[in-house]
Amino acid sequence: MRTGLRRRIAGALLLTLGALSSRAEAAPPQPQSASGRAVVELVLEVEPPDRIIGTALERHLRAELGARDIDVAVVPSAAPALPSSGPRPIARITLHVEHQESGAFLATIRVGDLIMDKRVERTIDLGRIPANGRALAVAASTDELLRASWMELTIADAPAPIVTPPPPVLRAIAAPAPPARARPPFVEIGVVGTAVDFFGHRVGFGGATWVGAWCLSRLLVELRFAADFGLPRASLHGSARADTLGPGFGLAFAFLPPDAPFGMRLEANVDAVRVHLVGSASGSATATDGSRWTGLAGATVRGWARTGPIAWTLGVGAVAALHTVAATDDGAAVTAIQGVGGKIDAGISFDIR
């Protein structure tokens, strides 16, 4: 009975060892070199005087694949496709250059993709390419062919690879990251020269400046300060003018991103304005000066053309007086800020990111 038990235990051990051995033999070698990098083998079937084409291809592949953490190993054409020991390559590239009796000068590029277990090939007629461009044409075509073969890994219903693609291969076929967009402007500082006409009542020339912050991608909140000088208007006993200055608050909505080369935006503002009335008398008449407060509401359509961080702007809009302020002569208004007027301005703005 003990003898039978021993035989069963020994048989089970032999079966276990056999299964482990078969798994070890079936597992493919890792597709990487001793340094831990993936390996692409290169076979050069090129004879003088065309050896420079093969040399250039080797140099190009070492530079391009090396940047992707992939090594290049030059092997003889008689080497087996899959080595019995050592690192397993992820691809074998063969370059064959020949001069045919017909006069054709051909370069044949074969890529054995050992990840997907397939071969792709391309033939180039070097006779149609200038001598100083042949090496580059072969190198570029080889790189394109290798990446095109790996692109099958991105197809959902493609056959499964026979070995797990190493990270460098997956990075080589990954979609390029979108270009990083420059940070949008955050603060805007602007200054403009202005002309305002309260139709038939007053004409003024001056300027405005503002500092604003882009709270949203296309919405600007700004603090303003404006001032202008009113042109004198004649009256029966002299003349009068109305000068203004004061702070304000505004909003602007840009129809295009504010850092676009060209664009247009809609602005709205409310200003608290101190109006200084200045009178000038003639003859024996007398004149007095005075100051009063009023409010102005405005709307402007502004276009811009950008050169770097500076935008050249032109605005056209309307302005309305919230309370009438007038200089009078014997009860008749000489100049006044009242009703609705038109305005135009031009200047620059500067963005801070």
C-alpha positions as CSV (number, residue, x, y, z in Angstrom):
1,M,0.0,0.0,0.0
2,R,2.9,2.4,0.8
3,T,4.5,1.6,-2.5
4,G,1.3,2.6,-4.4
5,L,1.0,5.8,-2.5
6,R,4.6,6.7,-3.2
7,R,4.1,6.0,-6.9
8,R,1.0,8.3,-7.0
9,I,2.9,11.2,-5.3
10,A,5.9,10.8,-7.6
11,G,3.5,10.8,-10.7
12,A,1.8,14.0,-9.5
13,L,5.2,15.7,-9.0
14,L,6.3,14.7,-12.5
15,L,3.0,16.0,-14.0
16,T,3.4,19.4,-12.1
17,L,7.0,19.8,-13.2
18,G,6.1,18.9,-16.8
19,A,3.3,21.6,-16.8
20,L,5.6,24.2,-15.4
21,S,8.3,23.3,-18.0
22,S,5.8,23.5,-20.9
23,R,4.6,27.0,-19.7
24,A,8.1,28.2,-19.5
25,E,8.9,27.1,-23.0
26,A,5.6,28.6,-24.4
27,A,6.2,32.0,-22.8
28,P,7.8,34.3,-25.4
29,P,11.0,36.1,-24.5
30,Q,10.4,39.7,-23.4
31,P,10.6,42.2,-26.3
32,Q,13.4,44.2,-24.8
33,S,17.1,44.4,-24.5
34,A,19.3,43.8,-21.5
35,S,19.0,47.5,-20.7
36,G,15.2,47.2,-20.5
37,R,14.6,49.0,-23.8
38,A,12.6,47.6,-26.8
39,V,14.8,46.4,-29.7
40,V,14.3,46.8,-33.5
41,E,16.7,44.7,-35.7
42,L,18.1,46.1,-38.9
43,V,19.3,44.0,-41.8
44,L,21.3,45.9,-44.5
45,E,21.5,44.1,-47.8
46,V,23.4,46.9,-49.5
47,E,26.6,46.7,-51.4
48,P,29.1,49.4,-52.4
49,P,28.8,52.0,-53.8
50,D,25.3,52.3,-52.2
51,R,26.5,51.6,-48.7
52,I,25.9,55.2,-47.7
53,I,22.1,54.6,-48.0
54,G,22.3,51.8,-45.4
55,T,24.6,53.8,-43.2
56,A,22.2,56.8,-43.3
57,L,19.2,54.5,-42.5
58,E,21.0,53.1,-39.5
59,R,21.9,56.6,-38.2
60,H,18.3,57.8,-38.8
61,L,16.7,54.9,-37.0
62,R,19.1,55.1,-34.0
63,A,18.2,58.8,-33.6
64,E,14.4,58.5,-34.2
65,L,13.8,55.3,-32.3
66,G,16.4,56.1,-29.6
67,A,14.3,59.2,-28.8
68,R,11.4,56.8,-28.2
69,D,13.4,54.5,-25.9
70,I,13.8,51.9,-28.6
71,D,17.3,50.4,-29.4
72,V,18.5,49.4,-32.9
73,A,20.6,46.3,-33.4
74,V,22.2,45.6,-36.8
75,V,22.2,41.8,-37.6
76,P,23.3,39.8,-40.5
77,S,20.7,38.7,-43.1
78,A,21.3,35.0,-42.1
79,A,20.2,35.6,-38.5
80,P,17.0,33.8,-37.5
81,A,13.8,35.9,-37.3
82,L,13.3,35.0,-33.7
83,P,16.4,34.3,-31.6
84,S,16.4,31.1,-29.5
85,S,17.7,33.1,-26.5
86,G,18.3,36.6,-25.4
87,P,16.0,39.6,-26.0
88,R,13.3,39.3,-28.5
89,P,13.0,42.1,-31.1
90,I,9.7,43.9,-31.7
91,A,10.4,44.3,-35.4
92,R,13.0,43.4,-38.0
93,I,13.7,45.9,-40.8
94,T,15.4,44.7,-44.0
95,L,16.8,47.1,-46.6
96,H,17.6,45.6,-49.9
97,V,19.2,47.8,-52.6
98,E,19.7,46.5,-56.1
99,H,20.6,47.6,-59.7
100,Q,18.6,45.5,-62.1
101,E,19.7,44.6,-65.6
102,S,16.8,46.7,-66.9
103,G,18.5,49.7,-65.4
104,A,16.1,50.1,-62.5
105,F,17.7,51.3,-59.3
106,L,15.4,50.0,-56.5
107,A,15.3,50.0,-52.7
108,T,13.0,47.5,-51.0
109,I,12.1,48.0,-47.4
110,R,10.6,45.1,-45.5
111,V,9.3,45.4,-42.0
112,G,8.6,42.2,-40.1
113,D,6.3,43.3,-37.3
114,L,6.9,40.7,-34.6
115,I,4.2,42.2,-32.3
116,M,1.4,41.7,-34.8
117,D,3.1,38.8,-36.6
118,K,2.9,40.3,-40.1
119,R,5.1,41.8,-42.8
120,V,4.8,45.0,-44.7
121,E,6.9,46.1,-47.7
122,R,7.6,49.1,-49.9
123,T,9.7,49.5,-53.0
124,I,11.2,52.9,-53.9
125,D,12.6,53.8,-57.4
126,L,15.8,55.5,-56.4
127,G,16.5,56.3,-60.0
128,R,13.9,59.0,-59.9
129,I,15.4,60.7,-56.8
130,P,18.4,63.0,-56.9
131,A,21.5,61.3,-55.4
132,N,21.7,63.6,-52.4
133,G,18.1,62.8,-51.5
134,R,18.1,59.0,-51.7
135,A,19.3,58.3,-48.2
136,L,16.7,60.6,-46.7
137,A,13.9,59.2,-48.8
138,V,14.7,55.6,-47.7
139,A,15.0,56.7,-44.0
140,A,11.7,58.6,-44.1
141,S,9.8,55.8,-45.8
142,T,11.2,53.2,-43.3
143,D,10.0,55.3,-40.4
144,E,6.6,55.7,-41.9
145,L,6.3,52.0,-42.7
146,L,7.2,50.9,-39.2
147,R,4.7,53.3,-37.6
148,A,2.0,52.3,-40.1
149,S,2.4,48.7,-39.1
150,W,2.1,49.5,-35.5
151,M,-1.0,51.5,-36.1
152,E,-3.0,48.3,-36.4
153,L,-2.8,48.2,-32.6
154,T,-5.2,51.1,-32.6
155,I,-7.9,49.3,-34.6
156,A,-10.6,47.9,-32.4
157,D,-11.4,44.7,-34.4
158,A,-7.8,44.0,-35.4
159,P,-6.2,40.6,-34.4
160,A,-4.7,40.6,-31.0
161,P,-0.9,41.0,-30.8
162,I,1.1,37.9,-30.1
163,V,3.2,39.8,-27.5
164,T,2.2,42.7,-25.3
165,P,3.3,46.0,-27.0
166,P,6.0,47.7,-24.9
167,P,5.2,51.3,-23.8
168,P,7.5,52.9,-26.4
169,V,5.4,51.4,-29.2
170,L,2.2,52.6,-27.7
171,R,3.6,56.1,-27.3
172,A,4.8,56.1,-30.9
173,I,1.2,55.5,-32.2
174,A,-0.6,57.6,-29.6
175,A,-2.5,60.6,-30.9
176,P,-0.5,63.8,-30.5
177,A,-1.5,65.9,-27.6
178,P,-3.3,69.1,-28.7
179,P,-1.1,72.1,-28.7
180,A,-1.2,74.0,-25.4
181,R,-3.3,77.1,-25.8
182,A,-1.8,80.3,-24.5
183,R,-3.3,81.5,-21.2
184,P,-6.1,83.9,-22.0
185,P,-5.8,87.5,-20.9
186,F,-6.9,88.3,-17.3
187,V,-6.5,92.0,-16.9
188,E,-7.0,94.7,-19.5
189,I,-5.9,98.3,-19.3
190,G,-7.2,100.7,-21.9
191,V,-7.1,104.4,-22.9
192,V,-9.0,106.2,-25.7
193,G,-9.5,109.6,-27.0
194,T,-13.2,110.6,-27.2
195,A,-15.6,112.9,-29.0
196,V,-19.1,113.4,-27.7
197,D,-22.0,115.3,-29.3
198,F,-25.3,115.9,-27.4
199,F,-27.0,116.9,-30.6
200,G,-27.5,120.7,-30.7
201,H,-26.6,121.1,-27.0
202,R,-22.9,120.4,-26.5
203,V,-19.8,119.1,-28.2
204,G,-16.9,117.8,-26.1
205,F,-13.5,116.3,-26.7
206,G,-11.5,114.3,-24.1
207,G,-10.5,110.8,-23.1
208,A,-11.3,107.8,-21.0
209,T,-9.2,105.1,-19.3
210,W,-10.2,101.8,-17.7
211,V,-8.8,98.8,-15.9
212,G,-10.8,95.6,-16.3
213,A,-10.7,91.9,-15.4
214,W,-12.0,89.1,-17.6
215,C,-14.3,87.3,-15.1
216,L,-15.4,84.9,-17.8
217,S,-13.8,84.0,-21.1
218,R,-15.5,86.8,-22.9
219,L,-17.0,89.0,-20.2
220,L,-14.9,92.0,-19.0
221,V,-15.8,93.9,-15.8
222,E,-14.1,97.3,-15.7
223,L,-13.6,100.5,-13.6
224,R,-13.5,103.6,-15.7
225,F,-12.5,107.3,-15.4
226,A,-13.5,109.8,-18.1
227,A,-13.1,113.5,-18.7
228,D,-13.7,115.9,-21.5
229,F,-13.6,119.6,-22.4
230,G,-16.7,121.2,-23.7
231,L,-16.5,123.6,-26.7
232,P,-17.8,127.1,-25.8
233,R,-21.2,128.0,-27.1
234,A,-22.1,131.7,-27.7
235,S,-25.0,133.3,-26.1
236,L,-26.6,136.8,-26.1
237,H,-24.3,138.1,-23.4
238,G,-21.2,136.0,-23.8
239,S,-20.5,132.3,-24.0
240,A,-20.5,129.2,-21.8
241,R,-19.0,125.7,-21.8
242,A,-19.5,122.5,-19.7
243,D,-16.5,120.3,-18.8
244,T,-16.9,116.9,-17.3
245,L,-15.0,114.3,-15.3
246,G,-15.8,111.4,-13.1
247,P,-15.6,107.6,-12.4
248,G,-17.7,104.9,-13.8
249,F,-18.4,101.2,-14.1
250,G,-18.7,99.1,-17.3
251,L,-19.2,95.7,-18.8
252,A,-18.0,94.4,-22.1
253,F,-18.9,91.2,-24.0
254,A,-16.5,90.0,-26.7
255,F,-18.0,88.2,-29.7
256,L,-14.6,86.5,-30.3
257,P,-11.9,85.4,-27.8
258,P,-10.4,88.6,-26.5
259,D,-6.9,87.5,-27.6
260,A,-8.0,87.0,-31.2
261,P,-6.1,89.0,-33.9
262,F,-9.3,90.8,-34.9
263,G,-12.6,91.0,-33.1
264,M,-15.6,93.1,-31.9
265,R,-17.3,93.5,-28.6
266,L,-20.3,95.3,-27.1
267,E,-19.8,97.6,-24.1
268,A,-22.2,99.2,-21.6
269,N,-21.2,101.7,-18.9
270,V,-22.6,104.1,-16.3
271,D,-20.6,107.1,-15.2
272,A,-21.0,109.5,-12.3
273,V,-20.0,112.8,-13.9
274,R,-19.1,116.1,-12.2
275,V,-20.0,118.9,-14.7
276,H,-18.2,122.2,-14.3
277,L,-20.0,125.1,-16.0
278,V,-17.8,128.0,-17.1
279,G,-19.3,131.3,-18.2
280,S,-17.8,134.2,-20.1
281,A,-19.5,137.6,-20.3
282,S,-19.3,140.4,-22.8
283,G,-19.8,144.1,-22.2
284,S,-21.3,144.9,-18.8
285,A,-22.8,141.5,-18.3
286,T,-21.6,139.2,-15.5
287,A,-20.9,135.5,-15.6
288,T,-20.7,132.9,-12.8
289,D,-19.2,129.4,-12.7
290,G,-20.7,126.4,-11.0
291,S,-20.5,122.6,-10.7
292,R,-23.2,120.0,-10.6
293,W,-23.4,116.2,-10.7
294,T,-25.2,114.0,-13.2
295,G,-25.1,110.5,-14.6
296,L,-24.3,109.3,-18.0
297,A,-25.2,105.9,-19.5
298,G,-23.5,104.7,-22.6
299,A,-23.3,101.8,-25.1
300,T,-20.4,101.2,-27.5
301,V,-19.6,98.8,-30.3
302,R,-15.9,98.4,-30.3
303,G,-13.6,96.7,-32.8
304,W,-10.0,95.8,-32.3
305,A,-6.9,94.8,-34.3
306,R,-4.2,93.1,-32.2
307,T,-0.4,93.3,-32.5
308,G,0.9,91.1,-29.7
309,P,-0.5,92.2,-26.2
310,I,-1.6,95.6,-27.6
311,A,-5.0,96.0,-29.3
312,W,-5.8,99.0,-31.4
313,T,-9.4,99.9,-30.9
314,L,-12.1,102.0,-32.5
315,G,-15.5,102.5,-30.8
316,V,-18.8,104.0,-32.0
317,G,-21.8,104.4,-29.6
318,A,-24.5,106.4,-27.9
319,V,-24.7,108.3,-24.6
320,A,-27.6,109.5,-22.6
321,A,-27.8,112.0,-19.8
322,L,-29.6,110.7,-16.7
323,H,-30.2,114.3,-15.4
324,T,-29.9,117.5,-17.4
325,V,-27.2,120.0,-16.5
326,A,-27.2,123.3,-18.4
327,A,-25.5,126.7,-18.5
328,T,-28.1,129.5,-19.1
329,D,-28.1,133.1,-20.2
330,D,-31.2,135.0,-19.0
331,G,-33.0,131.6,-18.6
332,A,-32.1,130.3,-22.0
333,A,-29.9,127.2,-22.2
334,V,-26.5,128.0,-23.8
335,T,-24.8,124.6,-23.5
336,A,-26.2,121.5,-21.8
337,I,-25.7,117.8,-21.1
338,Q,-29.1,116.5,-21.8
339,G,-31.0,114.0,-23.9
340,V,-29.2,111.5,-26.1
341,G,-25.9,112.0,-28.0
342,G,-23.5,110.1,-30.1
343,K,-19.8,109.3,-29.4
344,I,-16.7,108.0,-31.1
345,D,-13.4,107.0,-29.6
346,A,-10.1,105.5,-30.7
347,G,-7.1,104.2,-28.7
348,I,-5.3,101.2,-27.4
349,S,-5.7,98.5,-24.8
350,F,-3.0,96.3,-23.2
351,D,-3.6,92.7,-21.9
352,I,-1.9,91.2,-18.8
353,R,-2.0,87.4,-18.6
